[in-house]
Amino acid sequence: MNDEKYERAKKRVEELKKFYANLVTYTVINVILIIINLVTSPGSLWFYWVTIFWGAAILLHASKVFVLRGKFLGEEWEEKKIKEIMEKEGKSKG
């Protein structure tokens, strides 16, 4: 039981770590892109396209990590499906 809790906690920490790494990368790259855009072509602001679409991906990632927390196609869903399939197969064999 403690091993299961530990593994779940470890997976959760890994999810959080990936999200925060993604967020830091997003921030750093977008700051660089803004600077490049404003220095090279201030009359044509293109950086916001990257910011918008990558930002949407960040929001999806955040919802998966903080809101859904594995409920949608995550660990809980997998366990539920495994049990469901095992029960079906048990009934069809018996």
QUIRAPE-V636142 format. One record per backbone hydrogen bond with DSSP energy under -1.0 kcal/mol. NH is the residue of the N-H (numbers start at 0). CO is the residue of the C=O. If there is no record, write none. Layout:
nh=(NH	NH)
co=(CO	CO)
This chain:
nh=(4	5	6	7	8	9	10	11	12	13	14	15	16	17	18	19	20	21	22	23	24	25	26	27	28	29	30	31	32	33	34	35	36	37	38	39	40	43	45	48	50	51	52	53	54	55	56	57	58	59	60	61	62	63	64	65	66	67	70	77	78	79	80	81	82	83	84	85	86	87	88	89	90	91	92	93)
co=(0	1	2	3	4	5	6	7	8	9	10	11	12	13	14	15	16	17	18	19	20	21	22	23	24	25	26	27	28	29	30	31	32	33	34	35	36	40	43	45	46	47	48	49	50	51	52	53	54	55	56	57	58	59	60	61	62	62	67	73	74	75	76	77	78	79	80	81	82	83	84	85	86	87	88	89)
